[in-house]
Amino acid sequence: MSSERRPFSIDIWHNILWSQYKGEVFSSLWEMVDKSEFDLRFIQFAETDGKRVSISGVDLSRHRYPFDLVFEGCIDTVGLRQRLSAILTRTLRSEADLTVLMGYEKMECWLQLLILLLRRRKTAVFCDSTIHDQKQRFVRGLLKSAFFRVVSGIFGYGTRTKEYVVHYGANPAKVFIPCHAVALPLTYTPAIALESRMAAGISPTTPRFLYVGRLSAEKGLGTLLNAFARIRPKFPAASLIFVGDGKMRAALEKKTLELGLGGSVQFAGSKTGDELFREFTIATALVLPSTSEPWGLVVNEALSHGCPAIVSDRCGCVPELIIEGKTGMVHATDNVEDLAEKMLAAPAQFSDVETTARACLNLMAQYTPQKAANRIIAGCRAILLGMNQ
């Protein structure tokens, strides 16, 4: 009789297939994992949700791993009873040694956790929140504390995620970071990104500031327009490009005209692929002035193309990705004067395009899908074998 131990069985749940960055991380996880050690099963709860359905469809090229799709289409169209029934059926049927939950706030996640605890199965959860992201509330805080205390492990984006879950009672030894990476073009290489950045003709006298994301209230875009208006006297040829769409577009366009910025502010709409990456390549700096931002994945994209970033101090990526004056700058949230000061300084600060680009690219070498996958594998091993990090 063979004495070989069977592989540990792991179910990895995720909320929506739409997430390209998670697709790349899961693809790397599937490609890199030792199949004799871990038997991985990926369960995608739905294809998309209401926030993403109007942005773009699902890019299946990012999901190069086998997965089971529970619900087709938008999860917001699926009733609570159906969601709970699907969770109940699949969780009771599974014999996984470890289940990685897709979240901790929705009722279906609590039901799944309860079932697994009663079955005495190990659990983990993905978490992207930070203490700086949103106002903390007492009752929700108690629930989060209970959740984070009983799961066997937590996979997070960075140090601010770790601070957040430890604040709510998680054991620091059970928190595994960083588990985050951006979905870059499949043809992307750092060498090509550096060459393109150096050939872009970026000039300190005609700065080009870039925002990429939803045009929504929590992004601080009114602050950005006011700050841009303040730098115009020194940089009359400066431009500000908004890439993305959202409910605030009309109000922002109106404010642009009221500030007399019509000729220098462009609302470019949504862009993807090469069109989007070209914007990073030619921008003086990305600006992300969010009042609420768990991480700021767009900063990863910008830095991966050699473009520094000016971000608010609420962005979760600050400790990891912003090296002041080298890969970017940090401004006080909702502070027009401070943001304007950083935007004024950026053209000169980042005028050595090659040095800045190399600093950005060298940093981003630590935030690849392969690195994130390795951290998840190490975390699963530690959880299942009772090892410390």
C-alpha positions, 0 to 999 in steps of 0.5 A, spaced: 500 500 500 502 506 498 504 511 504 503 517 499 499 523 502 493 525 498 494 533 496 490 538 500 484 540 497 482 547 497 476 551 494 478 558 492 471 562 491 471 569 488 465 574 487 465 576 480 469 573 474 470 580 471 476 582 475 482 581 470 487 582 476 484 576 480 484 572 473 491 573 472 493 572 480 489 565 479 492 563 473 499 564 476 496 560 482 494 554 477 500 554 473 505 555 479 502 550 484 505 543 486 499 539 484 501 533 488 501 538 494 495 542 493 488 540 489 485 547 487 478 548 485 476 555 483 469 557 484 466 564 481 460 566 484 458 570 478 460 574 471 459 581 473 456 586 478 452 592 477 458 597 478 462 593 472 456 591 467 457 598 463 464 598 463 466 592 460 465 585 459 469 579 461 475 578 458 476 570 459 483 571 456 485 573 463 482 566 466 487 561 464 485 556 469 479 551 470 473 554 474 466 553 476 461 559 474 455 559 479 451 564 476 451 567 469 450 574 468 450 580 473 450 578 481 445 583 482 439 580 478 440 574 483 435 574 489 438 572 496 434 566 496 438 563 490 445 566 493 444 562 499 441 556 496 447 555 492 452 557 497 449 552 502 448 546 497 456 547 494 459 548 501 455 542 504 457 538 498 465 540 498 470 536 502 475 541 501 481 541 507 481 549 506 476 554 503 478 561 501 471 565 502 470 571 497 468 576 502 466 577 509 460 582 509 454 579 505 450 574 508 452 568 504 459 569 506 456 568 513 452 562 512 458 559 508 463 561 514 458 558 519 457 551 515 465 550 515 465 552 522 460 547 524 464 542 519 470 543 523 474 545 516 479 551 515 477 557 512 481 563 509 478 570 506 480 575 501 480 582 504 482 589 501 479 594 506 483 599 510 482 603 516 483 609 512 478 607 507 471 608 510 468 611 517 468 605 521 462 603 525 461 600 531 456 594 530 459 592 523 466 593 527 463 587 532 461 583 526 468 584 522 471 582 529 468 576 530 469 574 522 476 575 522 478 572 529 475 565 527 477 564 520 484 560 519 487 566 515 487 572 511 489 574 504 490 582 504 493 587 499 498 590 503 500 593 510 494 597 511 490 591 510 494 587 515 493 593 520 485 593 519 484 586 520 489 586 526 485 592 529 479 588 529 482 582 532 485 578 527 492 574 529 497 577 525 501 571 524 495 569 520 495 575 515 498 574 509 500 580 504 501 582 499 497 578 495 495 583 489 498 585 482 495 588 476 493 585 469 498 588 464 497 586 457 499 579 455 505 582 451 507 587 456 515 587 458 518 592 463 524 593 457 518 595 452 515 600 457 521 603 459 523 604 452 516 607 450 516 612 456 523 614 454 521 615 447 514 619 449 517 626 449 515 628 456 516 635 457 517 639 464 514 645 461 507 642 458 505 637 464 500 632 462 496 630 468 492 623 468 486 621 472 483 614 470 477 611 474 470 612 475 467 619 475 464 618 482 464 622 488 469 618 492 474 619 487 475 627 489 475 629 482 472 636 484 479 637 489 483 635 483 479 640 478 480 646 483 488 644 484 489 644 477 486 651 476 491 653 481 497 651 477 495 653 470 498 660 472 505 657 472 503 652 467 499 655 462 500 649 457 498 644 462 493 639 461 488 634 465 485 628 462 480 624 465 479 617 462 473 613 465 466 615 466 460 615 471 455 619 474 459 625 476 461 626 468 456 632 467 457 635 473 465 635 472 464 638 465 460 644 468 465 645 473 471 645 468 467 650 464 466 655 470 473 654 472 475 657 465 479 650 464 475 648 458 481 648 453 486 644 457 481 639 460 479 633 456 474 628 458 476 622 454 471 616 456 473 609 457 479 606 454 482 599 455 488 596 452 493 599 448 489 606 448 489 606 456 496 604 456 498 609 451 495 614 456 500 612 462 506 612 457 505 619 455 503 622 462 507 626 467 504 623 472 497 619 474 493 623 480 488 619 484 485 624 489 480 619 492 477 620 499 476 612 499 480 607 496 482 600 499 488 600 494 488 604 488 490 598 482 491 604 477 497 606 481 500 599 479 498 600 472 501 607 472 508 605 475 508 599 471 509 603 465 514 608 468 509 613 470 509 616 477 503 617 481 500 623 486 495 620 490 491 622 497 493 619 503 487 615 504 489 610 498 491 603 501 497 603 496 501 608 499 506 605 504 508 600 498 508 603 492 509 611 493 516 612 495 516 620 496 519 624 490 521 617 486 515 613 484 510 619 486 508 623 492 502 623 497 497 629 498 493 630 504 486 628 502 481 633 500 486 639 501 486 643 494 492 647 496 497 641 498 494 637 491 496 643 487 503 644 491 504 636 489 502 637 482 506 644 481 512 640 483 511 634 479 514 636 472 521 638 475 521 632 480 520 627 475 524 631 469 529 625 469 524 620 465 529 614 465 531 615 473 523 615 474 521 610 470 526 605 472 524 607 480 517 605 478 519 599 474 524 596 479 518 597 485 513 594 480 517 587 479 515 586 487 508 586 485 507 581 479 501 575 479 507 570 480 509 574 487 502 574 489 500 567 487 507 565 491 504 568 497 497 565 497 501 558 496 505 560 502 499 562 506 495 556 504 501 551 506 501 555 513 494 554 514 494 547 513 500 545 516 499 550 522 506 553 520 508 560 522 509 565 516 
